[in-house]
Amino acid sequence: MAVFIDEAEALRYMGYRAAPGARALAVLRAQIDEISPRLRSRAIYRVFETERTEGGIALKGGGVLLKGQDIAALLEGCGRAALLAVTLGPEADAILRRAQLEDLFTALAADACLSAAVEWAADELEGEIRRELAPCPLTMRYSPGYGDLPLETQRELLDALDAYRRIGLSLNGGLLMTPQKSVSAVIGIGGGAKRDEPSGKCAGCAARDCAFRAMSKGGDGA
């Protein structure tokens, strides 16, 4: 699927909290124009029934055990959960490598554009899931490595989705996704509608020390 790069989101990934200078904006827009036509996303998701165990929340038939207090709180009352994964594929990694050969600022702008693009693609998939499961309430999406959900959960999640075979997404030895511009997450299904809030909202995330949370509160630009 073709993707969209939101300029404001890309600026946020670059670290700007206020309007950038003319040169910075020109470089970013040039990257958006160059990168956007070349990107395509691939996405998958699968729904599992949940079961609370002593070790965490198990996804029945998926071989996934979600550990930690944060994910337990998020999935409180949820009888099911959706696992999802999205990737921009190896082309995005190639784009970033080429940008790194130009100069550091171009590379920064390209990286921000790709990050904004994969988050947009994840939002699109989440929207599709919400439409298909409506009117059932869904939680925000939550990724391994957030809060106290171990990053090691990433491997179980991608295995449960058969992500390598289906969309070419795997992990390296450091538990980082390959291609690197990829997103995986869990969404709770059912439970209290009070947690039914769009993803991407800092107020709903347990990562209290994240730089993006600080930026979302406003302030002078860098």
C-alpha positions in Angstrom: 0.0 0.0 0.0 1.2 3.5 -0.8 2.1 5.5 2.3 1.7 9.2 3.4 4.4 11.3 5.1 2.9 13.9 7.4 5.2 16.9 7.5 4.3 17.9 11.0 5.0 14.3 12.3 8.4 14.3 10.4 9.3 17.5 12.1 8.5 16.0 15.4 10.7 13.1 14.8 13.5 15.6 13.8 13.1 17.1 17.3 11.4 20.4 16.3 8.9 21.8 18.7 8.5 25.1 16.9 8.7 26.2 13.2 12.0 25.2 11.7 14.2 27.5 9.6 13.7 27.8 5.9 16.7 25.6 5.0 15.6 22.8 7.3 12.1 22.9 5.9 13.3 22.9 2.4 15.5 19.8 3.0 12.6 18.0 4.7 10.1 18.8 1.9 12.7 17.6 -0.7 13.0 14.3 1.1 9.2 13.9 1.4 8.8 14.6 -2.4 11.6 12.1 -3.2 10.7 9.4 -0.7 6.9 9.2 -0.8 6.5 7.8 -4.3 9.0 5.0 -3.6 7.4 3.6 -0.4 5.0 0.8 0.0 3.9 -0.8 3.2 3.0 -4.4 4.0 0.9 -5.2 7.0 -0.7 -8.2 8.8 -2.7 -8.8 12.0 -4.2 -11.7 13.8 -6.7 -12.0 16.7 -6.2 -14.3 19.7 -8.2 -15.1 22.8 -6.4 -14.1 26.0 -5.9 -16.1 29.2 -4.5 -14.7 32.4 -1.8 -17.0 33.9 0.7 -16.6 36.8 3.4 -15.6 34.3 1.4 -13.0 32.4 -1.3 -12.9 29.7 -1.2 -15.8 27.3 -2.5 -15.6 23.8 -4.2 -18.9 23.2 -2.7 -20.8 20.2 -0.2 -18.1 19.5 2.8 -19.1 21.7 2.9 -15.5 23.1 3.1 -14.6 26.8 2.7 -10.9 27.6 4.6 -10.1 30.8 4.5 -6.9 32.9 2.1 -4.8 34.9 1.5 -2.3 32.2 0.2 -4.7 29.6 -1.8 -6.5 32.2 -3.5 -3.2 33.1 -4.1 -2.3 29.5 -5.7 -5.7 28.7 -7.8 -5.8 31.9 -11.2 -7.2 30.9 -10.1 -7.9 27.3 -11.1 -11.4 26.2 -9.2 -11.0 23.0 -6.1 -9.2 21.6 -4.9 -8.4 18.2 -1.3 -8.7 17.2 -0.2 -6.5 14.3 3.0 -5.8 12.3 3.7 -3.3 9.6 6.9 -2.7 7.6 8.1 -0.4 4.8 10.3 -3.1 3.6 14.0 -3.1 2.5 13.5 -0.1 0.2 13.2 2.1 3.2 16.5 0.9 4.6 18.1 1.5 1.2 16.7 5.0 1.1 18.2 5.8 4.5 21.6 4.3 3.6 21.8 6.5 0.5 20.8 9.6 2.5 23.5 8.9 5.0 26.0 9.2 2.1 24.9 12.8 1.4 25.1 14.7 4.7 24.0 14.3 8.3 21.0 16.7 8.0 19.7 15.0 4.9 20.0 11.6 6.7 18.1 13.1 9.7 15.3 14.3 7.5 15.1 11.0 5.6 15.0 9.0 8.8 12.3 11.3 10.2 10.2 10.9 7.0 10.5 7.1 7.1 9.6 7.0 10.8 6.5 9.2 10.2 5.6 7.0 7.2 5.7 3.7 9.1 3.7 5.2 12.0 1.1 6.4 9.5 0.9 2.9 8.0 0.5 1.4 11.5 -2.3 3.9 12.2 -4.0 2.9 8.9 -3.9 -0.8 9.9 -5.2 0.0 13.4 -8.0 1.9 11.7 -8.8 -1.1 9.6 -8.9 -3.3 12.7 -11.2 -0.9 14.5 -13.6 -0.8 11.5 -13.6 -4.6 11.2 -14.2 -5.2 14.9 -16.7 -2.4 15.5 -18.6 -1.7 17.7 -16.3 -3.7 20.0 -14.1 -1.3 22.0 -10.3 -1.5 21.5 -7.4 -0.2 23.6 -4.5 1.8 22.3 -1.8 -0.2 20.6 1.2 -1.2 22.7 4.6 -2.4 21.5 7.2 -4.6 23.0 9.8 -2.4 24.7 7.2 0.1 26.0 6.9 0.3 29.8 7.7 -3.0 31.3 6.6 -5.2 28.4 10.0 -6.9 27.5 11.5 -6.3 24.2 12.1 -10.1 24.0 8.3 -10.4 23.4 9.0 -9.1 19.9 10.2 -12.6 18.8 7.1 -14.4 20.0 4.9 -11.8 18.4 6.5 -12.0 15.0 6.5 -15.8 15.1 2.8 -15.8 16.0 2.1 -13.7 12.9 4.4 -15.7 10.7 5.8 -12.3 9.8 8.9 -13.3 8.0 7.0 -15.5 5.5 4.1 -13.1 5.1 5.7 -9.7 5.0 9.5 -10.3 5.1 9.8 -9.0 8.7 12.3 -10.6 11.1 14.6 -9.8 14.1 18.4 -9.5 14.3 20.5 -10.7 17.2 19.8 -7.5 19.1 16.0 -7.9 18.9 15.7 -5.1 16.4 13.4 -5.5 13.5 14.7 -6.0 10.0 13.7 -4.1 7.9 14.2 -1.5 10.5 11.3 0.8 9.6 8.7 -1.6 11.0 6.2 -1.6 13.8 4.7 -4.4 15.9 2.1 -4.1 18.6 -0.7 -5.5 20.7 -4.2 -4.1 20.8 -6.7 -5.3 23.5 -10.2 -6.1 22.3 -13.2 -5.7 24.6 -13.2 -4.5 28.2 -13.9 -0.9 29.2 -14.6 1.6 26.5 -12.8 4.2 28.7 -9.5 2.9 27.2 -10.8 3.1 23.7 -8.5 5.9 22.6 -6.6 6.5 19.4 -2.9 5.5 19.3 -0.2 8.1 19.1 -1.5 9.9 22.1 1.2 10.4 24.7 -1.3 10.5 27.5 -2.1 6.8 26.9 1.5 5.5 26.9 3.4 4.2 29.9 6.8 5.4 28.6 6.9 8.4 31.0 10.4 9.5 30.2 10.1 9.6 26.4 11.4 12.7 24.7 8.3 12.8 22.5 6.1 13.1 25.6 8.0 16.2 26.6 7.7 17.7 23.2 4.0 17.1 23.1 3.6 19.6 26.0 4.9 22.4 23.8 7.7 24.8 24.3 10.3 26.6 22.3 11.8 24.9 19.2 15.3 23.5 19.0 
